[in-house]
Amino acid sequence: MENEVKIICQNCKIDFVLKPEDFKFYEKIKVPPPTFCPECRTIRRLCWRNEMSLFKRKCDAPGHNEMLVSFIHPSEEVVVCDSKYWWGDEWNAVSFGKEYDFSKTFFTQWKELRDKIPLQSLSNIKATNSDYCNVAEGSKDSYLCSGSWQIDRTLYSNRITMTKECSDVYVAHRCELCYENLFCSDCYQTLYSTNCKSCVDSYFLYDCHGCINCFGCTNLRNKSYCMWNEQLSRDEYLSRLSEINLKSYKVVEELKEKFKEIHSKSLHRFSNQNKVMNSTGDNLEGVKNCRYSFDAVGNRIEDCKFIHWAAYFLKDAYDSGPGVGDGELLYESFDTGIGNFRNLFTSVVYSSNNVEYSFNCHGCDNIFGCIGLRTKKYCILNKQYTKEEYEELIPKIKQHMNDMPYIDKRGLIYKYGEFFPAEMSTFCYNETQAQDYFPLNKEEAIKNGYRWRDKKVSEYVTTIESVDLPDDLRDVDESILNEIIGCKNKDTESGYCRGAYKIILDEFNLYRKLGVPLPRFCFNCRHENRLKKRNPMKLWRRECMCENEGHGHQGKCLATFKTPYAPDRPEIVYCENCYNKEVY
């Protein structure tokens, strides 16, 4: 295309293309074009996002020495405090402010500030009886959930909003009494299902919408009493369902294998999307004019590119996520939103405008390189300036960032316009969401310049192995709450496995309410298994596989599209037109 520019990525050395609309966006927000490709930019941001790796370390607040649950490893030399202290009035972030030093790189000075100022042990806002949730807001009676908003009695789940009495769900919205689901919304008592909407009292569904009392089905719309895609009468369905012991672990595993075969033969829309206009990506709902976007659900998400895990309102955002929403003009930001305008290179910044290179700031305007500020204006590295001083100094700092860039251990150059170097993160690669979505082994990570932390051998002495658990939930009583269970993966080389796990009371009660067997894997391994079921955050150009001439084409359909299904995958992938004619 005319005016496209090809650039070699600083990091991976692979070409990427900048299009005219990209340059218009960079000009609009007044930043130079990126020197990292889109994927490397995403990985770099994710190296700063730890949702699920939790540790114990002492509280560093003055006069405090209690042990905290923290997402920052105890070996990291930073000041970590409990959330109550951090949000309290016993300290003032401005008191840590420092004069900008033109003899040092900006990123070096920012790290010096970061290493001295109090940091929250967890990012867990407005939590009620949900002490083990992280990167979460508005959690109630929930446990080990992350990337969440407004959840109630939800366990072991990730990237969820407004769920109630759910467990082991991933990317779910407005669901209740759901278990082991992926990419589901508005579902009630739906289990072991993927890509479903508005389904009730159902099991083992794929790509079903508006289905009630269905079992083992794919590609259905507004159906009831279907089993293995066969239409039954109500009495027939209930009779067959009563013969299936869903409380048996062995039975459920056999059903999963059977459903896997049916799923592989089902139709796959080129992309999982609903109410989408002129957009590319996967798992999209309510988006318009968005490109290469993933896991975005909202009433008005538009004119965005390279975003993921975005919700509600978002406009003119590039390279943002996870955890963005209710914002405009965002760039290289994550965990940022709720009334934000022009936030560049930010994380955990809310209700703030014209913010750059800042972390964990709330209700602020016109700040640069700040950490932990609340309701402040015209600050640089936490030092207060007048409006005139601020506006005079900012251009000089940006020019200094170009004249004296930070150079990391691999020789990568960080001028103004680049996100924070991954090597400065308080997290190692395998503790972050970079490992979830772009997995590497230790050797690969170190070779690529990322830090790695070896998992500590489990300190728990198991009292029972998962393979020795009763097969049927009905044979389990509350004495299971006293057991330390050996994970089925504990002797493998899984980087996720914690080795052992426990069943808590709320969890056990939910299993009994749902009628499901006890899990045989620790939560981390269950999360890893869910991640393996999702499509990658990548797109390939492919042709439709439909050969049904009744769909408006002669011979094989020649429609092309961008899809997260790689060309060598076995699924049957249809374009929008052929899929709709087959399914609806």
FENZIBEL-V91442 format. One line per field, one symbol per residue. burial: + if it has 9 or more other C-alpha atoms within 8 Angstrom, else -. A space follows every 50 residues. Layout:
burial: ???
//
This chain:
burial: ---+--++++----++-++---+-+++-------++++-+++++++++++ ++-++++++++------+++++++---++++++-++------++-++--- ----++-++++-++++++++++-+--++-+-+++++++++++++++++++ ++++++++++++++++++++++++++++++++++++++++++++++++++ +++++++++++++++++++++-+++++-+--+----+--------++++- ++---+--+--+++-++++++++--+--++++++++++++++++++++-+ ++++++++++++++++++++++++++++++++++++++++++++++++++ +++++++++++++++++++++++--++++++++++----+---+--++++ ++-+++++---+-+++++++++--+-+++++++++++-------++--++ ++---------+-+++----+++--+----+-++++++++------++++ +++---++-+++--+++---++-+++++-++-----+-++-+++++--+- +-+--++--++++++-----+++++--++-----
//
